[in-house]
Amino acid sequence: MNRLGSTALAGAMTSAYWERIFTARERGAQVVWYNGSAVNVIFQAAGLEWCHGEAFSARLAAQHLEKPAQLAGEEYGYVGELCSYARTHLGCAVLTQQAREEENSGVVGMVDQRELASRLPAPDFFVNAYAGCSTGQQWDEISYRVFGKDVPIFNVSLPFLWGNKPDAGYLRGQEWEEATTYVSDQLHDLIRFVEQMTGRKFDFDRLREVMSYVKKASELRREAMAMCKAAPTPATYWDWIASIAPINFLPAGPELVAYFQAVRDEVAQRLADGVPGIANERYRLYFDGIMNWNKLGYLARKFAEYDVAVVCGRYTHNAFWQEPHLIDTDDPIRGMAQHYLLCPTNHGVRTLKYLTNRDCADYGVDGIVFHSTRTCRAFTNPQHLLAKSAQKELGIPSMFFEGDVADASFYKEEILESRLVAMLEGIDVRRARALA
C-alpha cells in the first residue's frame, strides 16, 4: 500500500484543531457543540470555537480510546444498538457535565475517564443540522437534556430528498428547489440566533471569505479524486478518508487550500510518473458505508494484501462540499443550504442508485464492498437495493461485511476475509470467461 505523503499533514492540522478546542475556556472563547452538516463555516465567521460530535467520536475510535465514553453512556442508560457516534459523544457529554459539576457519579473508573473526556469543554450552546438520520436529529436534544436543559439549542430542519416526483433528479426538480429555499431561510434564522448568543453582529464579509476557501479546497479535492479514474489509480479511498477532517470541520483558510493543493499536486505527479496507490492493482472496488474507524489501518492493509484498490465510495465521494460549483462566494447561503441537503443519507433510493452506478462506471469498478454499519441504519438501509441495482445495470457483484463506525465489538474479521476472497474469485472467473 502506497499512501499519499501529503495526507499526513491532515493529522497535524486535526490535532491542532482539537488542542484549540481543549484550551477554548482558558482563552475565554465561546464554544458551540454541533452535529451533522458543515455549519461550522457560520461559527468560524462568528469568531466561535466549534466541536463536531461525530468527529470527536471518530477521533476517539481511531485512537482506540472510545471505551471509557461508551461505558459512561451505557451506565447512563444509552443502549448498545444506539448509533455509536452518538453513544460515544453522549458519554463524553455525561462525563463533561459530571466533571463540570465535580460530582461523583459512581461510574466505574471515573477518574481515568474524566481525564480523557473532560478535556472537551462544555458548550455555551448547541446547534443541530442533521440530514437523513433520525438519531442525528435527536442527538443534540438529548445532549441538551444531559446538560440540564439550561444550554440554548437551535435546530435546523433538513428535509429528506425523496426524489420520486416526475421532475425529480440529482440537483434538479421542484422538490430540490423548494427544499433549498426552506433550508436557506433557516440558515438566516441560525445566523440571527448566533448573533444573540455572541452579542455581535454577524460578519457576512467573513463568511464570504471563509466560503471562498472552502470552494477552492473542494475544487482541488474533486480534481484530485477525478484523476483516480485512471488505472492503476494513483491514490485510494483510504487517502480520501484521511482527508475528510480538513474538508469537513477544520477551519477554512489559506492552510486548507494549501493542504488540498498539495494532495492534488501529489496525485498529479504520481499519475505522470506511473506511481500506483497499491503496488499490484488487480481489482478496483467501491466501498459503501461509513468508515470503521477502529479498523481503518487494518482494512487498508487487508485490501492491499489482495491487490485490491478501493478507488471510491459513497462516504467520501458524495459528501463534504462535493459540488463546489453550487457555491456562490458572493452570496453563499443558498449553496451552503444545498450542500447540507446533499448528505449521502438524505437521498431516496432512486438518487442513490444513480450516484452509485455513476461512480462505479466512471471509476471502472469490478465490485462493491458494503460495510453494513451495525448502528447506522441510515447508511445501511438502502444497501441491498443498491447492490441489486449495480448487479442488474452494470453486472457488478457485491459483498457485505458487518462492523460499526466506533464500536469495535461488532466487527467480525473472518466474515470480511471470507466474503472478500469469494467475490474476488468470482471476478476472476468472469474475466476468464470473457477471454475464452
C-alpha positions, 0 to 999 in steps of 0.5 A: 500500500502506497499512501499519499505523503501529503495526507499526513499533514491532515493529522497535524492540522486535526490535532491542532484543531482539537488542542484549540478546542481543549484550551477554548475556556482558558482563552475565554472563547465561546464554544458551540457543540454541533452535529451533522452538516458543515455549519461550522463555516457560520461559527468560524465567521462568528469568531466561535470555537466549534466541536463536531460530535461525530468527529470527536467520536471518530477521533476517539475510535481511531485512537482506540480510546472510545471505551471509557465514553461508551461505558459512561453512556451505557451506565447512563442508560444509552443502549448498545444498538444506539448509533455509536457516534452518538453513544460515544459523544453522549458519554463524553457529554455525561462525563463533561457535565459530571466533571463540570459539576465535580460530582461523583457519579459512581461510574466505574473508573471515573477518574481515568475517564474524566481525564480523557473526556473532560478535556472537551469543554462544555458548550455555551450552546448547541446547534443541530443540522442533521440530514437523513438520520433520525438519531442525528436529529435527536442527538443534540436534544438529548445532549441538551437534556444531559446538560440540564436543559439550561444550554440554548439549542437551535435546530435546523430542519433538513428535509429528506430528498425523496426524489420520486416526483416526475421532475425529480433528479440529482440537483434538479426538480421542484422538490430540490428547489423548494427544499433549498429555499426552506433550508436557506431561510433557516440558515438566516434564522441560525445566523440571527440566533448566533448573533444573540448568543455572541452579542455581535453582529454577524460578519457576512464579509467573513463568511464570504471569505471563509466560503471562498476557501472552502470552494477552492479546497473542494475544487482541488479535492474533486480534481484530485479524486477525478484523476483516480479514474485512471488505472492503476489509480494513483491514490485510494479511498483510504487517502480520501478518508484521511482527508475528510477532517480538513474538508469537513470541520477544520477551519477554512483558510489559506492552510486548507487550500494549501493542504488540498493543493498539495494532495492534488499536486501529489496525485498529479505527479504520481499519475505522470510518473506511473506511481500506483496507490497499491503496488499490484492493482488487480481489482478496483472496488467501491466501498459503501458505508461509513468508515470503521474507524477502529479498523481503518489501518487494518482494512487498508492493509487487508485490501492491499494484501489482495491487490485490491484498490478501493478507488471510491465510495459513497462516504467520501465521494458524495459528501463534504462540499462535493459540488463546489460549483453550487457555491456562490462566494458572493452570496453563499447561503443558498449553496451552503443550504444545498450542500447540507441537503446533499448528505449521502443519507438524505437521498431516496433510493432512486438518487442513490442508485444513480450516484452509485452506478455513476461512480462505479462506471466512471471509476471502472469498478469490478465490485462493491464492498458494503460495510453494513454499519451495525448502528447506522441504519441510515447508511445501511438501509438502502444497501441491498437495493443498491447492490441489486441495482449495480448487479442488474445495470452494470453486472457488478457483484457485491459483498457485505461485511458487518462492523460499526463506525466506533464500536469495535465489538461488532466487527467480525474479521473472518466474515470480511476475509471470507466474503472478500476472497469469494467475490474476488474469485468470482471476478476472476472467473468472469474475466476468464470467461470473457477471454475464452 
